[in-house]
Amino acid sequence: MSKNLRSTDTFNFSCHEGLACFKQCCKDINIFLTPYDVLRLKQCLGMDSEEFLEKHTHVLSAPGSGFPVVILKMREDNLVCPFITDYGCQVYKARPWSCRMAPVEVRGKDLYGIAFEKSRCHGLNESKQWTVQEWMENQGLFDYVEPEKLFEQIPLKIRLTGDKAFDQAIMAIIFMGCYNLDQFRRILRDNPELIGSSQADSLTDDLSLMKLAFRRLPELINEHKKLEVIKSILEKQERVHFS
């Protein structure tokens, strides 16, 4: 394992098509997608969130909590990221958080490291030098700070009921509010009593809607009357199943 780095520590790195390892890090890996990743990717591809999730992801349940986990689906024939072309990344401007972070990995609070060996990632042998903070700024990672802080609070605030049907409804609405924004938007438009008319403006913009979901989901889930409404709504729709 490489040495630990602080945000002000430096490392050398530059990735370009002249490297023998170019695009090799985009093969046979698990890329976990944050809600903000899904939002940006589906916008970049001009897809509905439900279509993007169905075509490009696997949805799993976290052991113990049952919280939804979304992983990018690799190509079945060669396990390469579906967005890699002969010329590089098709969705580079909307690439996921983990792709932006690489080759740096998070190891703790203000604690980082280099995820790859120099023998595998030749970009680490290049002369371009960065501090960890400079790298994160360059890769647009600070755009993720507010959405991620809000998202991280959801598992801490929800309370499962112990009733299987209600708990399934809880996980389904969390999945929609966090990842399937277009379906969540339709539910709120058809059932405005869930959030109130004052929040109507938030429904038109994906990012505003996602932040609204992060803030309001614990309230919707933990208020029994609203949870009953959500359960009734979901019973009329095709359920979201986690494998």
C-alpha positions in Angstrom: 0.0 0.0 0.0 1.2 3.5 -0.8 2.0 6.0 1.9 -0.9 8.1 3.3 -1.3 11.6 2.0 -2.8 14.8 3.4 -4.7 17.3 1.2 -1.5 19.5 0.9 0.8 16.6 0.0 1.9 16.1 -3.6 2.0 13.3 -6.1 2.8 13.0 -9.8 0.2 12.1 -12.3 -1.0 12.7 -15.9 -3.3 10.4 -17.9 -3.2 10.6 -21.7 -3.6 8.3 -24.8 0.1 8.0 -25.2 0.4 5.8 -22.2 0.5 2.0 -22.7 -2.1 1.6 -19.9 -4.6 4.1 -21.3 -8.2 3.0 -20.6 -7.0 -0.2 -18.8 -8.3 1.2 -15.4 -11.8 1.3 -17.0 -12.0 -2.5 -17.2 -13.3 -5.2 -14.8 -13.9 -2.9 -11.8 -16.8 -2.1 -9.5 -17.9 1.6 -10.0 -20.3 2.5 -7.3 -22.5 5.4 -8.4 -23.7 8.2 -6.1 -27.1 9.8 -6.7 -25.3 12.8 -8.1 -23.4 10.5 -10.5 -26.7 9.1 -11.8 -28.2 12.5 -12.2 -25.2 13.8 -14.3 -24.8 10.7 -16.4 -28.5 10.4 -17.3 -28.5 14.1 -18.3 -25.3 13.7 -20.3 -26.8 10.8 -22.2 -30.2 12.5 -22.6 -31.9 9.6 -20.9 -34.7 9.3 -18.3 -33.3 8.2 -15.0 -35.4 5.0 -15.1 -34.1 4.2 -18.5 -30.5 4.9 -17.4 -30.8 2.7 -14.3 -32.3 -0.2 -16.2 -29.8 -0.1 -19.0 -26.5 0.8 -17.3 -26.7 -0.3 -13.6 -27.1 -3.1 -11.2 -29.2 -2.2 -8.1 -28.3 -4.1 -4.9 -29.2 -4.0 -1.3 -26.6 -3.2 1.4 -26.3 -6.1 3.8 -28.1 -5.5 7.1 -29.7 -2.1 6.3 -31.2 -3.0 2.9 -30.2 0.5 1.7 -30.0 0.6 -2.1 -26.6 0.5 -3.7 -26.1 1.3 -7.4 -23.2 -0.1 -9.5 -22.3 0.7 -13.1 -22.9 -2.3 -15.4 -19.8 -3.4 -17.3 -20.1 -4.8 -20.9 -20.8 -8.5 -20.7 -18.3 -9.5 -23.4 -15.2 -7.9 -22.1 -16.1 -6.3 -18.7 -15.1 -2.8 -20.0 -17.0 0.3 -18.9 -19.9 0.8 -21.5 -18.9 4.4 -22.0 -15.3 3.7 -23.2 -14.7 4.3 -26.9 -11.6 4.1 -29.1 -11.0 7.8 -28.2 -11.5 7.6 -24.5 -14.5 8.3 -22.2 -17.8 9.1 -23.9 -19.2 10.7 -20.8 -16.0 12.3 -19.6 -17.6 15.6 -18.6 -20.1 13.6 -16.4 -17.8 10.8 -15.3 -18.6 9.4 -11.9 -17.0 10.5 -8.6 -14.7 7.5 -8.4 -13.4 8.1 -11.9 -12.7 11.7 -11.1 -10.9 10.8 -7.8 -8.6 8.2 -9.4 -5.7 7.6 -8.9 -6.3 9.1 -5.5 -8.4 7.1 -2.9 -10.0 8.3 0.3 -8.6 6.6 3.5 -10.1 8.8 6.2 -10.8 12.4 7.2 -8.2 14.4 5.3 -6.4 11.2 4.6 -5.7 9.9 1.1 -3.5 7.5 -0.8 -2.7 6.4 -4.3 -4.9 3.5 -5.4 -2.6 2.0 -8.1 0.9 0.7 -8.5 3.2 2.6 -10.9 3.7 -0.6 -12.8 0.0 -0.7 -13.6 -0.7 3.1 -13.9 2.0 4.6 -15.9 0.5 8.1 -15.4 2.0 8.0 -12.0 5.5 8.2 -13.6 4.7 11.4 -15.4 6.3 14.7 -14.3 3.0 16.7 -13.7 2.7 17.3 -9.9 -0.4 18.0 -7.9 -1.4 18.4 -4.3 -4.4 16.2 -3.4 -6.5 19.4 -3.0 -5.4 20.7 -6.4 -6.3 17.4 -8.0 -9.8 17.4 -6.4 -10.4 21.0 -7.5 -9.2 20.2 -11.1 -11.5 17.2 -11.3 -14.6 19.1 -10.1 -14.9 17.0 -6.9 -16.0 19.9 -4.7 -19.3 20.1 -6.7 -20.1 16.8 -4.9 -19.6 18.1 -1.3 -23.1 19.4 -0.6 -25.1 16.6 -2.3 -23.0 14.0 -0.6 -23.4 15.5 2.9 -27.1 15.6 2.5 -27.2 12.0 1.1 -25.1 10.6 3.9 -27.6 11.8 6.5 -30.5 9.7 5.1 -29.4 6.3 6.5 -28.8 8.0 9.9 -32.3 9.4 10.1 -34.6 6.7 8.8 -36.4 4.3 11.1 -37.6 0.9 9.7 -40.9 -0.2 11.1 -40.4 -4.0 11.3 -43.4 -4.4 8.9 -42.1 -6.0 5.7 -44.5 -4.2 3.4 -43.9 -0.8 5.0 -40.1 -1.4 5.0 -40.2 -2.3 1.3 -42.0 0.9 0.6 -39.4 2.8 2.6 -36.5 1.4 0.5 -38.4 1.9 -2.7 -39.1 5.6 -2.1 -35.5 6.1 -0.9 -34.3 4.6 -4.2 -36.6 6.8 -6.2 -35.8 10.0 -4.3 -32.1 9.4 -4.5 -31.6 7.7 -7.9 -34.8 7.5 -10.0 -35.6 11.2 -9.9 -37.9 11.2 -12.9 -40.2 8.7 -11.3 -40.0 10.5 -7.9 -41.0 13.8 -9.7 -44.0 12.1 -11.2 -45.1 10.8 -7.8 -44.8 14.3 -6.2 -46.6 16.0 -9.0 -49.5 13.5 -8.7 -49.5 13.7 -4.9 -48.5 17.3 -4.0 -49.7 16.8 -0.4 -46.5 14.9 0.2 -44.3 18.0 0.1 -46.7 21.0 -0.1 -47.2 23.5 -2.8 -44.4 25.8 -1.6 -41.9 23.2 -2.9 -43.4 23.0 -6.4 -40.5 25.0 -8.0 -38.0 22.4 -6.9 -39.7 19.7 -9.2 -38.5 21.2 -12.5 -34.7 21.1 -11.9 -33.0 17.7 -11.3 -30.4 19.0 -8.8 -33.0 21.0 -6.8 -35.3 18.0 -6.7 -32.5 15.7 -5.5 -31.6 18.0 -2.7 -35.3 18.3 -1.8 -35.5 14.5 -1.7 -32.5 14.2 0.5 -33.9 16.8 3.0 -37.5 15.5 3.0 -37.2 11.7 2.7 -36.6 11.1 6.4 -39.8 13.2 7.2 -41.9 11.3 4.6 -40.6 8.0 5.8 -40.9 8.6 9.6 -44.4 10.2 9.5 -46.8 7.2 9.6 -49.6 8.9 7.7 -47.3 10.0 4.8 -45.7 6.6 4.8 -49.1 5.0 4.4 -49.8 7.3 1.4 -46.4 6.3 -0.1 -47.2 2.6 0.4 -50.5 3.0 -1.3 -49.0 4.9 -4.2 -46.3 2.2 -4.7 -48.8 -0.6 -4.6 -50.5 0.9 -7.7 -47.1 1.0 -9.5 -44.6 -1.6 -10.5 -42.5 -2.2 -7.4 -38.7 -1.7 -7.3 -36.9 -5.0 -6.5 -33.5 -5.2 -5.1 -31.4 -8.3 -5.8 
